[in-house]
Structures are given as structure tokens and as C-alpha cells.
Amino acid sequence: MSSHYFDETPAGEFKTKEIKVSLDGHEVSVTTSGAIFSPDHVDTGTKILLEHLDRAPKGGDILDIGCGWGPIALALALHSPKATIWAIDVNERARQLTELNAAKLGLTNVKVCRPDEIPADIEFTGIWSNPPIRVGKDVLHELLEHWLPRLEAGANAYLVVQKNLGADSLQRWISSTIKGIKIERVDTSKAFRVLRATKG
């Protein structure tokens, strides 16, 4: 069976490689590997999401759901050095790479962990995510129902979702299902939607 980027412990050799990417206007070298999401570059959806980085909170606790090798968490950490960036992923390899890349870039404000390791009393000043759509609707819904209500009052989550992978239906589902969350589309680019969910 092939290994998926949302497997907890991916099969296959952990063979790393270096790629050069631009994050928050910084040209940096990062380490990636196979069996994680978009190992060769910053994917289009994440690039579109990061075009809105000027809206990220300057402080507090910010969550990156499904961090992969770390592009969103690293960009947030560069942009908001006074914030604590929580980078979560079920994929052990992704967590190792995000931790490695944060250390390489000298970013001491990134905390990498499993989702169940985040302290229960933390409320987030922001959530930024290219959520793992391919885990399936039930798992995705459960994930969003768990994390979106943990925003501080008035805080925003920014999600990027491909239109043909259900961005509009996801927006409707969040609006009708997650109480206290108002959601709107703030950008459409290259078949991707950027959705902003605000806790009332």
C-alpha cells in the first residue's frame, strides 16, 4: 500500500532533500522528504493563503493545522516573532521536518507537536491552515469542529481550499454547523478559495 501524507508513521525511507523557497519575503533553504504533503515546493494553495499574511496576529498563540514540512508555520513565525506558532500534524515525519526547519531558521517561537499535545486551556489568536481535505469529509469536519471553537472571541481562522475539492460546500457546512463561527470568502485565485472564519 502506498504511504499517504496523512499516515501517522509513513512507510519508506526517510530520505531528505533541500529546497529553496520564499516565505514572508525571505529566501530560505528548507529540508523536506517524501510521504509528506508537497515535498518539492510551496504548493499553490499555501502560496495563495500566505498572500494574506499581513492579516496574521502579531502575538498570542497561532495554530497551523496540518503543518507538513512547515511552510505556513515558518512564515507565521517569521512574520509574527512575538507570537507562539503551534504546528500540528498527525504525520510524524512532517513534525520532524517542521522542527528541523524551524531550528535551521533560528525560529524559537515554533512549537511542533501532535494535535493531542496542545494544552486544553489555550485559545488561539489565529488559525492558519491548508486543511487536509483528502482525509475525507468526516475526519475534516471533526477536525474543524474541534479547533475553530478554540479561537479567542473576535479572532480569525484563514483556510485555503480548492474549489473543486469542495470549498463552497465546506463554507456552507461551517456556517450551518459550528455555532458562534461566522464564515466568509475573502479571496478566489487559481481555483482556490480563501475562507475567513471569525469567532463571534
N, C-alpha and C positions, 0 to 999 in steps of 0.2 A: 504494500500500500504506500502511496506517495505521502510525503510529510507535508502537512499544511502549516501555514504561519500561525494558526491559532491552536496548534497542538501544544500541550504543556511542555513536553520534552521531545523536540523534533528528532527524527531519525537522521542518520547520515553523519558524515564527518563535519566537525565544527571547523570549517576552513575559512579563515578571514581574508578580507582584502580591503585596501584603502581606496576611497573615492574622494574627489574634491567636490564640495557643494557650497552654495551660498545660503547662509542663514542670518536673517536680520541684518543684511548688508555686509556680513563678514564672510570672506572666502576662507573656508576651513577644510581640513582633511579629517575624515572620519573613517571608522572601521565598521564594515558590515560583513554579512555572510549569507549563505543560502538558508532556506527554511524560515525566513522572516519576510515581512511584507516589504516590497520594493527595495531589494538589496542593492540595486545598481544606480539609483538616483533618488532625488526627492520627487515623488510621484506628483502628477498634475493636480489632483485634488488637494493635497497638502500644500503645494505651492499657492494655489488659489486661496486657501484658508489663511496662509501666512501673509498674504497681501493685506489682511485686516489686523495685523499685529499691533498697529498703533492704538487699537481699542483694548488691548490687554491691560489688566490692572497692574499698577506699579508695585503693589505689595500684597501681603496676605498669603494665603495658600491657594495655588492654582493646580488644577488636575489635568493631566493628559491621559485619556483613556485609550489604551492600545498603543503604547509608545513605539513599538517596532525598534529600530536601531536608534531612535531618539530625535528625529528632525523637529517635531513640534516642541518637545520638552527643552531641547537645547536652544532653539530660537527664543522661546519664552524666557529662559534663564539669561540669555544674552540681553534681551530687551528689558527685562524687569529684574535687575540684580538684587533688589531688596525683597523680592517675593521668594517663597519656597515653592518649587515646582515638584509636584508628586507625579512620577511617571510610573504608570502601572501597565502590566501586560501579563497574560497567563503563560506566555511563551518564555521559558527560562533563558533561552538563547538571546531573545530580544532584550531582556533585562540586563544580561551580562554586557551586551554591546552598548546599551544606553549608559550604563555605569562607566564603562571603559571610555566612551566618547566624552562624557561629562568631565572625567578626570583629565583626559588629554587636553581639553579646552580650558581647564582650570575653573570649572563651574562648580563651586561648592554648595550652590543653592538648589541642586537637583537631588531629590530623594527617590530612588528606584526601589520598587517593592511589588509583591503580589497584591492583587486587589484586597484580599482579606487582611493585609498587614497595615492598612491605613487606620489610624486611631479613630474610633467611632464618634468622638466628640468634635472632629474637625468639620467646619463648614468652609466652603470654598468661595474665594472672591471671584473666581472664574473657572470655567471648564472649557478646554480646547481639545477637539478630537476629530480625527478622520475615523469614525467608528467602524468596527469590523463587521460590515454588512453581511459578508459571506458566512458568518457563523450561523445564520438563519434567523428568521423573524422572531421566534420565541425567545431565543437567547439574547438577541439585540434588545428586545422590548424589556426583558428582565433587567438587563444592564442599565438601560436608561431610567427605568423606574426606580432603580436603586440610587443612582448617582445624581440625577438632576435635582431631586428634592434636597440634596445636601449643599446646594448653593446658599450663600447668605441672602437675606432679603435684598432685593434690588440688583443682585449680581446676575451676570450673563454667562450662558454656555454658547460657544460657537461650534457648530458641527458642519462638516462638509460632506455631502452625499451626492453621488452620481444620479442624475435624473432618471436614467433607465434602470437603476437599481432601487428605485422606489422612494426618491427624495420627497415627492409630493404626498405620497400616502403616509410616509413616516411623519411628516409635518402635521397632517390631519390626525394621525393616531396620538401624537404627543398632546396636541391641542385638546382632544376629547377625553384623554385617559389620565394624564398626570395632573392632578389638582394643584392649583397655585402656580402653574407654569404657563406663561404666555409665549407663543412662538410666532416668529415671522421670518420671511425670507429677506435677506439683506443683500444678496448678490446672486447673479447667474452668470457663469462663464464656462465656456467649453463643455457644455452638457453637465456641469456641476452646479449644485445649489449650495449656498452658504446660509444656514439657518441660525437664527439667534433665539435662544430660549431664555426668558427672563423670569426669575422668581419674584412673585408679587409680594 
